[in-house]
């Protein structure tokens, strides 16, 4: 059984993180309480993602935080990342699992009740459910599902789930009440003057909710 904590899941955005960089942002966020860091860079090639991934892995060493790579299975393997996250259009989950092997964490984005119910527990370890709200950090996102939609999708999803899409510290209570195991954030931490303080604020809210 794989062990991972979805409670505060940071998705890095290279544009928002441009001033301080993704590695520094990740290091600060983890110091503040982020439990997972996802490397997502839609414009970088595999070689660049691998380079950033190695730097991130070194920065996160010893912290307990996990590194997930978005979409790029070749990079995830080369980095020896803790996991790979794929969208519905990126790659079939069965093929992804075959490529990364049994020990790497595999996350899958789901946007509808049909997709949520169809998640294969033998292949996928967690689901990213959303977008809960609209967000400019992913302009091509699907129709927002809202908090009610989140609760419905979580209730029928057979694997642990993390909510994503326009989420901030003020949404922690509602996200956990909907049944998700955590929330994924981008602009709530990336590009902020003090990423560590922002992460700590969200982490403190999570501690209160989880008791």
Backbone as CSV, one residue per row, in Angstrom:
resi,resn,N_x,N_y,N_z,CA_x,CA_y,CA_z,C_x,C_y,C_z
1,UNK,0.849,-1.194,0.000,0.000,0.000,0.000,0.888,1.248,0.000
2,UNK,0.682,2.128,-0.968,1.494,3.342,-1.043,1.043,4.331,0.036
3,UNK,2.007,5.061,0.560,1.710,6.040,1.598,1.960,7.439,1.055
4,UNK,0.925,8.280,1.071,1.085,9.671,0.640,0.010,10.519,1.290
5,UNK,0.332,11.788,1.442,-0.543,12.742,2.120,-0.955,13.817,1.117
6,UNK,-2.214,13.811,0.725,-2.715,14.742,-0.280,-3.147,16.090,0.295
7,UNK,-3.010,16.284,1.586,-3.702,17.395,2.237,-3.366,18.775,1.659
8,UNK,-2.087,19.050,1.411,-1.720,20.338,0.800,-0.804,20.062,-0.385
9,UNK,-1.393,20.093,-1.559,-0.779,19.650,-2.809,-0.492,20.893,-3.655
10,UNK,0.777,21.226,-3.779,1.181,22.408,-4.544,1.448,22.037,-5.996
11,UNK,0.769,22.714,-6.928,1.052,22.565,-8.351,1.853,23.792,-8.786
12,UNK,3.081,23.553,-9.196,3.961,24.656,-9.582,3.571,25.225,-10.945
13,UNK,3.607,26.530,-11.058,3.338,27.218,-12.317,4.568,28.059,-12.652
14,UNK,5.262,27.749,-13.759,6.513,28.449,-14.055,6.352,29.952,-14.253
15,UNK,5.216,30.378,-14.783,5.000,31.809,-14.999,4.789,32.542,-13.676
16,UNK,3.909,31.989,-12.829,3.655,32.619,-11.534,4.899,32.597,-10.643
17,UNK,5.700,31.543,-10.790,6.895,31.388,-9.952,8.122,32.083,-10.531
18,UNK,7.958,32.807,-11.622,9.101,33.334,-12.376,10.051,34.185,-11.530
19,UNK,9.514,34.968,-10.628,10.364,35.893,-9.860,11.347,35.173,-8.940
20,UNK,10.873,34.104,-8.279,11.753,33.395,-7.342,12.143,32.006,-7.833
21,UNK,11.445,31.515,-8.846,11.751,30.196,-9.393,10.931,29.094,-8.739
22,UNK,10.758,28.013,-9.476,9.945,26.905,-8.981,10.605,26.166,-7.830
23,UNK,11.910,26.022,-7.889,12.608,25.284,-6.831,12.519,26.026,-5.500
24,UNK,12.774,27.324,-5.518,12.690,28.114,-4.293,11.260,28.159,-3.757
25,UNK,10.297,28.274,-4.677,8.893,28.288,-4.263,8.525,26.969,-3.589
26,UNK,8.953,25.870,-4.198,8.647,24.555,-3.638,9.294,24.376,-2.271
27,UNK,10.546,24.780,-2.154,11.261,24.637,-0.876,10.544,25.427,0.228
28,UNK,10.145,26.646,-0.102,9.462,27.491,0.873,8.094,26.918,1.245
29,UNK,7.360,26.452,0.232,6.017,25.916,0.483,6.061,24.664,1.347
30,UNK,7.036,23.821,1.095,7.171,22.590,1.895,7.559,22.937,3.327
31,UNK,8.417,23.937,3.490,8.759,24.400,4.837,7.524,24.910,5.562
32,UNK,6.562,25.425,4.799,5.322,25.914,5.387,4.260,24.851,5.591
33,UNK,4.460,23.667,5.013,3.510,22.581,5.256,2.975,21.868,4.036
34,UNK,3.424,22.232,2.820,2.978,21.498,1.635,3.471,20.059,1.711
35,UNK,2.605,19.125,1.357,2.927,17.699,1.489,3.319,17.053,0.166
36,UNK,2.854,17.630,-0.933,3.167,17.128,-2.275,3.449,18.326,-3.169
37,UNK,4.424,18.174,-4.049,4.739,19.195,-5.043,4.625,18.561,-6.422
38,UNK,3.817,19.190,-7.279,3.709,18.710,-8.660,4.450,19.665,-9.589
39,UNK,5.323,19.099,-10.406,6.025,19.862,-11.430,5.163,19.862,-12.691
40,UNK,4.574,21.020,-12.984,3.748,21.146,-14.183,4.280,22.306,-15.026
41,UNK,4.776,21.979,-16.200,5.282,23.010,-17.111,4.927,22.586,-18.528
42,UNK,3.837,23.128,-19.034,3.296,22.718,-20.327,4.164,23.192,-21.496
43,UNK,5.045,24.157,-21.262,5.818,24.730,-22.357,7.245,24.199,-22.432
44,UNK,7.681,23.503,-21.402,9.053,22.992,-21.374,9.138,21.629,-22.056
45,UNK,10.294,21.351,-22.659,10.480,20.025,-23.231,10.937,19.061,-22.137
46,UNK,11.038,17.792,-22.501,11.354,16.756,-21.512,12.700,17.009,-20.839
47,UNK,13.694,17.434,-21.608,15.022,17.679,-21.031,14.975,18.773,-19.969
48,UNK,14.218,19.827,-20.241,14.099,20.921,-19.271,13.342,20.478,-18.026
49,UNK,12.311,19.676,-18.215,11.551,19.171,-17.071,12.431,18.263,-16.208
50,UNK,13.231,17.446,-16.854,14.142,16.576,-16.107,15.126,17.413,-15.285
51,UNK,15.674,18.455,-15.900,16.625,19.323,-15.193,15.968,19.967,-13.962
52,UNK,14.771,20.530,-14.166,14.058,21.142,-13.038,13.686,20.093,-12.007
53,UNK,13.267,18.932,-12.481,12.867,17.854,-11.585,13.994,17.385,-10.677
54,UNK,15.195,17.258,-11.236,16.346,16.869,-10.412,16.619,17.920,-9.337
55,UNK,16.513,19.198,-9.720,16.732,20.281,-8.744,15.668,20.250,-7.656
56,UNK,14.427,19.988,-8.055,13.345,19.894,-7.076,13.551,18.708,-6.145
57,UNK,13.941,17.581,-6.701,14.141,16.393,-5.877,15.237,16.640,-4.832
58,UNK,16.298,17.304,-5.255,17.371,17.627,-4.311,16.880,18.583,-3.230
59,UNK,16.064,19.560,-3.632,15.550,20.546,-2.677,14.595,19.925,-1.668
60,UNK,13.861,18.897,-2.091,12.857,18.273,-1.222,13.403,17.099,-0.421
61,UNK,14.630,16.709,-0.700,15.224,15.549,-0.015,15.191,15.740,1.502
62,UNK,14.683,14.729,2.173,14.658,14.764,3.629,13.479,15.489,4.243
63,UNK,12.632,16.099,3.403,11.494,16.849,3.940,10.253,15.984,4.150
64,UNK,10.203,14.845,3.467,9.009,14.014,3.523,7.987,14.364,2.463
65,UNK,8.165,15.521,1.808,7.248,15.913,0.731,7.558,15.106,-0.529
66,UNK,6.522,14.783,-1.278,6.683,13.970,-2.482,6.688,14.840,-3.731
67,UNK,7.406,14.365,-4.753,7.471,15.062,-6.031,6.700,14.276,-7.092
68,UNK,5.717,14.942,-7.689,4.906,14.364,-8.758,5.186,15.139,-10.042
69,UNK,5.314,14.429,-11.155,5.519,15.079,-12.448,4.228,15.017,-13.245
70,UNK,3.849,16.142,-13.826,2.622,16.208,-14.612,2.890,15.777,-16.050
71,UNK,2.116,14.829,-16.522,2.053,14.424,-17.945,3.262,13.693,-18.499
72,UNK,4.468,14.155,-18.202,5.657,13.667,-18.903,6.205,12.407,-18.242
73,UNK,5.799,11.252,-18.763,6.181,9.983,-18.156,7.683,9.741,-18.277
74,UNK,8.261,10.162,-19.405,9.710,9.978,-19.597,10.491,10.762,-18.534
75,UNK,10.055,12.000,-18.288,10.711,12.820,-17.273,10.527,12.228,-15.878
76,UNK,9.319,11.789,-15.581,9.046,11.213,-14.255,9.966,10.027,-13.965
77,UNK,10.168,9.189,-14.979,11.036,8.021,-14.813,12.487,8.451,-14.659
78,UNK,12.925,9.387,-15.493,14.318,9.832,-15.450,14.665,10.498,-14.122
79,UNK,13.718,11.254,-13.579,13.927,11.961,-12.312,13.844,11.003,-11.124
80,UNK,13.194,9.865,-11.365,12.823,8.951,-10.283,11.902,9.676,-9.315
81,UNK,10.939,10.339,-9.906,9.941,11.068,-9.119,9.111,10.088,-8.305
82,UNK,8.430,10.622,-7.308,7.555,9.774,-6.493,6.283,9.398,-7.248
83,UNK,5.932,10.215,-8.244,4.698,9.911,-8.956,4.561,10.636,-10.272
84,UNK,3.532,10.243,-11.006,3.149,10.835,-12.283,1.678,11.192,-12.197
85,UNK,1.315,12.368,-12.723,-0.090,12.747,-12.796,-0.470,12.945,-14.252
86,UNK,-1.565,12.329,-14.667,-2.008,12.442,-16.051,-3.442,12.941,-16.120
87,UNK,-3.749,13.611,-17.225,-5.114,14.019,-17.510,-5.776,12.991,-18.391
88,UNK,-7.064,13.148,-18.612,-7.813,12.192,-19.423,-7.309,12.147,-20.868
89,UNK,-6.790,13.287,-21.351,-6.342,13.345,-22.743,-4.851,13.045,-22.891
90,UNK,-4.139,12.888,-21.794,-2.689,12.747,-21.875,-2.240,11.343,-22.257
91,UNK,-2.714,10.374,-21.515,-2.270,8.998,-21.711,-3.231,8.066,-21.005
92,UNK,-3.445,6.906,-21.564,-4.282,5.898,-20.931,-3.630,5.451,-19.614
93,UNK,-4.443,5.332,-18.569,-3.901,4.978,-17.253,-3.209,3.618,-17.271
94,UNK,-3.722,2.696,-18.049,-3.103,1.363,-18.113,-1.691,1.447,-18.709
95,UNK,-1.565,2.246,-19.772,-0.241,2.416,-20.395,0.704,3.150,-19.453
96,UNK,0.191,4.177,-18.787,1.017,4.919,-17.834,1.544,4.002,-16.737
97,UNK,0.665,3.180,-16.187,1.074,2.258,-15.127,2.110,1.262,-15.631
98,UNK,1.928,0.788,-16.832,2.884,-0.165,-17.405,4.271,0.483,-17.539
99,UNK,4.297,1.757,-17.917,5.565,2.445,-18.128,6.270,2.806,-16.817
100,UNK,5.505,3.243,-15.820,6.141,3.700,-14.574,6.362,2.578,-13.566
101,UNK,5.717,1.426,-13.790,5.885,0.317,-12.866,4.928,0.389,-11.685
102,UNK,4.970,-0.604,-10.813,3.980,-0.703,-9.735,4.207,0.221,-8.551
103,UNK,5.444,0.700,-8.345,5.732,1.417,-7.096,5.493,2.919,-7.170
104,UNK,5.525,3.505,-8.372,5.331,4.944,-8.499,3.848,5.295,-8.329
105,UNK,3.582,6.409,-7.670,2.207,6.888,-7.493,1.671,7.367,-8.838
106,UNK,0.427,7.018,-9.137,-0.219,7.501,-10.360,-1.490,8.255,-10.001
107,UNK,-1.540,9.530,-10.417,-2.728,10.349,-10.219,-3.423,10.594,-11.547
108,UNK,-4.736,10.738,-11.504,-5.534,10.931,-12.713,-6.546,12.047,-12.495
109,UNK,-6.637,12.972,-13.453,-7.629,14.047,-13.378,-9.000,13.527,-13.785
110,UNK,-10.024,13.879,-13.018,-11.400,13.526,-13.381,-12.280,14.758,-13.239
111,UNK,-13.174,14.919,-14.207,-14.005,16.133,-14.245,-15.496,15.846,-14.216
112,UNK,-15.881,14.572,-14.347,-17.307,14.230,-14.399,-17.591,13.033,-13.508
113,UNK,-18.867,12.829,-13.202,-19.257,11.678,-12.384,-18.903,10.372,-13.084
114,UNK,-19.081,10.313,-14.384,-18.771,9.095,-15.142,-17.299,8.748,-15.024
115,UNK,-16.440,9.749,-15.199,-15.003,9.511,-15.105,-14.590,9.155,-13.681
116,UNK,-15.225,9.786,-12.712,-14.900,9.519,-11.315,-15.214,8.069,-10.943
117,UNK,-16.372,7.616,-11.352,-16.785,6.248,-11.042,-15.939,5.214,-11.777
118,UNK,-15.360,5.622,-12.907,-14.627,4.679,-13.762,-13.156,4.532,-13.381
119,UNK,-12.687,5.276,-12.383,-11.275,5.180,-11.993,-10.952,3.750,-11.567
120,UNK,-9.887,3.206,-12.132,-9.488,1.817,-11.870,-8.538,1.767,-10.681
121,UNK,-8.984,1.176,-9.594,-8.183,1.132,-8.364,-6.921,0.291,-8.525
122,UNK,-6.890,-0.564,-9.520,-5.699,-1.387,-9.746,-4.599,-0.611,-10.464
123,UNK,-4.956,0.540,-11.024,-3.993,1.331,-11.784,-3.698,2.684,-11.144
124,UNK,-4.734,3.334,-10.628,-4.664,4.725,-10.178,-4.666,4.795,-8.647
125,UNK,-3.788,5.639,-8.102,-3.666,5.764,-6.643,-4.483,6.907,-6.062
126,UNK,-4.657,7.985,-6.840,-5.490,9.089,-6.374,-6.073,9.813,-7.583
127,UNK,-7.148,10.553,-7.338,-7.788,11.335,-8.398,-7.705,12.814,-8.062
128,UNK,-7.411,13.616,-9.070,-7.502,15.069,-8.945,-8.860,15.486,-9.470
129,UNK,-9.724,15.974,-8.603,-11.118,16.256,-8.980,-11.345,17.754,-9.124
130,UNK,-11.891,18.143,-10.267,-12.145,19.553,-10.516,-12.297,19.828,-12.000
131,UNK,-12.230,21.081,-12.385,-11.962,22.222,-11.515,-13.173,22.580,-10.656
132,UNK,-12.912,22.850,-9.370,-13.998,23.263,-8.485,-14.492,24.644,-8.906
133,UNK,-13.549,25.551,-9.123,-13.872,26.896,-9.612,-13.028,27.177,-10.852
134,UNK,-13.423,28.180,-11.614,-12.632,28.594,-12.757,-11.317,29.201,-12.294
135,UNK,-10.273,29.023,-13.098,-8.968,29.550,-12.713,-8.167,29.956,-13.939
136,UNK,-7.523,31.114,-13.897,-6.713,31.553,-15.033,-5.409,30.790,-15.192
137,UNK,-5.016,29.995,-14.163,-3.754,29.267,-14.277,-3.879,28.080,-15.226
138,UNK,-5.101,27.722,-15.576,-5.303,26.657,-16.567,-6.472,27.074,-17.451
139,UNK,-6.214,27.949,-18.433,-7.294,28.545,-19.220,-8.116,27.552,-20.030
140,UNK,-7.568,26.363,-20.293,-8.308,25.375,-21.087,-9.067,24.374,-20.209
141,UNK,-9.284,24.746,-18.944,-9.925,23.790,-18.038,-11.380,23.513,-18.427
142,UNK,-11.863,22.377,-17.921,-13.245,21.990,-18.173,-14.198,22.867,-17.354
143,UNK,-15.471,22.649,-17.551,-16.506,23.402,-16.833,-16.360,23.205,-15.320
144,UNK,-16.295,24.286,-14.537,-16.193,24.147,-13.087,-17.370,23.353,-12.508
145,UNK,-17.065,22.525,-11.503,-18.100,21.651,-10.928,-18.672,22.205,-9.631
146,UNK,-18.027,23.199,-9.024,-18.509,23.755,-7.768,-18.298,22.792,-6.610
147,UNK,-18.596,23.251,-5.422,-18.396,22.417,-4.227,-19.395,21.271,-4.153
148,UNK,-20.610,21.484,-4.645,-21.593,20.392,-4.671,-21.149,19.300,-5.626
149,UNK,-20.627,19.726,-6.787,-20.113,18.756,-7.751,-18.928,17.995,-7.199
150,UNK,-18.061,18.707,-6.478,-16.919,18.060,-5.841,-17.387,16.956,-4.900
151,UNK,-18.360,17.259,-4.071,-18.872,16.264,-3.113,-19.436,15.048,-3.844
152,UNK,-20.147,15.279,-4.942,-20.724,14.154,-5.702,-19.619,13.279,-6.290
153,UNK,-18.631,13.917,-6.918,-17.564,13.142,-7.555,-16.716,12.395,-6.535
154,UNK,-16.437,13.049,-5.406,-15.662,12.399,-4.352,-16.412,11.178,-3.826
155,UNK,-17.723,11.315,-3.680,-18.515,10.225,-3.073,-18.521,8.955,-3.925
156,UNK,-18.320,9.099,-5.229,-18.346,7.912,-6.097,-16.960,7.506,-6.591
157,UNK,-15.951,8.250,-6.190,-14.588,7.944,-6.622,-13.998,6.847,-5.729
158,UNK,-13.467,5.788,-6.305,-13.002,4.659,-5.500,-11.598,4.818,-4.916
159,UNK,-10.918,5.929,-5.222,-9.573,6.157,-4.686,-9.547,7.505,-3.958
160,UNK,-8.538,7.756,-3.133,-8.427,9.063,-2.472,-8.423,10.190,-3.491
161,UNK,-8.913,11.356,-3.076,-9.056,12.452,-4.039,-8.526,13.758,-3.482
162,UNK,-8.021,14.585,-4.396,-7.587,15.935,-4.062,-8.356,16.898,-4.957
163,UNK,-8.914,17.935,-4.361,-9.692,18.920,-5.114,-8.753,19.942,-5.742
164,UNK,-9.120,20.427,-6.933,-8.288,21.423,-7.610,-9.158,22.407,-8.381
165,UNK,-8.642,23.631,-8.520,-9.333,24.619,-9.344,-9.758,25.848,-8.567
166,UNK,-8.910,26.878,-8.551,-9.268,28.144,-7.930,-9.379,28.114,-6.420
167,UNK,-8.701,27.179,-5.775,-8.850,27.006,-4.332,-7.844,27.829,-3.542
168,UNK,-8.311,28.365,-2.413,-7.498,29.199,-1.516,-7.659,28.679,-0.077
169,UNK,-6.982,29.350,0.848,-7.054,28.955,2.259,-8.490,28.949,2.771
170,UNK,-9.292,29.893,2.296,-10.675,29.996,2.759,-11.577,28.857,2.327
171,UNK,-11.096,27.998,1.433,-11.908,26.881,0.955,-11.616,25.571,1.685
172,UNK,-10.639,25.576,2.583,-10.201,24.330,3.223,-11.365,23.582,3.872
173,UNK,-12.135,24.277,4.677,-13.223,23.638,5.411,-14.215,22.975,4.457
174,UNK,-14.602,23.699,3.404,-15.597,23.172,2.464,-15.046,21.995,1.661
175,UNK,-13.776,22.048,1.312,-13.170,20.955,0.545,-13.142,19.670,1.360
176,UNK,-12.741,19.771,2.619,-12.698,18.575,3.461,-14.104,18.096,3.817
177,UNK,-15.039,19.037,3.968,-16.424,18.647,4.235,-17.005,17.883,3.049
178,UNK,-16.528,18.193,1.849,-16.988,17.492,0.648,-16.418,16.081,0.559
179,UNK,-15.455,15.771,1.413,-14.915,14.415,1.456,-13.556,14.235,0.814
180,UNK,-13.004,15.302,0.232,-11.683,15.193,-0.381,-10.608,15.047,0.694
181,UNK,-9.498,14.413,0.312,-8.395,14.219,1.256,-7.428,15.401,1.265
182,UNK,-7.667,16.356,0.377,-6.790,17.513,0.346,-7.189,18.481,-0.743
183,UNK,-6.435,19.588,-0.832,-6.691,20.542,-1.899,-5.392,20.863,-2.603
184,UNK,-5.492,20.969,-3.919,-4.352,21.346,-4.742,-4.462,22.836,-5.034
185,UNK,-3.366,23.543,-4.847,-3.373,24.992,-5.048,-2.255,25.393,-5.999
186,UNK,-2.475,26.471,-6.707,-1.457,27.023,-7.602,-1.191,28.462,-7.176
187,UNK,-2.087,29.378,-7.555,-1.864,30.801,-7.297,-1.988,31.182,-5.825
188,UNK,-2.532,30.290,-5.003,-2.596,30.572,-3.561,-1.205,30.573,-2.937
189,UNK,-0.231,29.965,-3.635,1.153,29.926,-3.140,2.129,30.475,-4.178
190,UNK,2.022,30.009,-5.418,2.949,30.446,-6.472,2.786,31.942,-6.754
191,UNK,3.907,32.650,-6.783,3.870,34.066,-7.108,3.535,34.977,-5.942
192,UNK,3.295,34.398,-4.777,3.031,35.208,-3.589,4.341,35.728,-3.010
193,UNK,4.312,36.879,-2.346,5.554,37.432,-1.786,6.235,36.500,-0.791
194,UNK,5.433,35.706,-0.055,5.995,34.803,0.958,5.315,33.437,0.836
195,UNK,5.796,32.582,-0.071,5.162,31.267,-0.279,5.111,30.415,0.982
196,UNK,6.138,30.529,1.815,6.152,29.738,3.055,4.989,30.154,3.965
197,UNK,4.780,31.442,4.118,3.699,31.929,4.979,2.335,31.535,4.426
198,UNK,2.184,31.601,3.108,0.902,31.222,2.491,0.629,29.733,2.693
199,UNK,1.667,28.916,2.511,1.501,27.474,2.731,1.178,27.185,4.195
200,UNK,1.852,27.894,5.090,1.621,27.693,6.525,0.191,28.063,6.917
201,UNK,-0.338,29.096,6.296,-1.714,29.518,6.563,-2.705,28.421,6.162
202,UNK,-2.493,27.853,4.968,-3.380,26.778,4.498,-3.196,25.529,5.360
203,UNK,-1.939,25.202,5.674,-1.660,24.014,6.484,-2.302,24.110,7.867
204,UNK,-2.291,25.315,8.426,-2.913,25.520,9.742,-4.425,25.312,9.659
205,UNK,-5.030,25.806,8.582,-6.467,25.582,8.372,-6.767,24.097,8.260
206,UNK,-5.903,23.381,7.549,-6.095,21.924,7.389,-5.995,21.212,8.729
207,UNK,-5.017,21.610,9.533,-4.871,20.987,10.870,-6.116,21.193,11.713
208,UNK,-6.684,22.387,11.630,-7.916,22.676,12.396,-9.069,21.799,11.931
209,UNK,-9.198,21.667,10.641,-10.323,20.889,10.078,-10.157,19.398,10.386
210,UNK,-8.923,18.923,10.257,-8.678,17.485,10.476,-8.623,17.133,11.968
211,UNK,-8.516,18.169,12.799,-8.496,17.938,14.237,-7.179,17.368,14.710
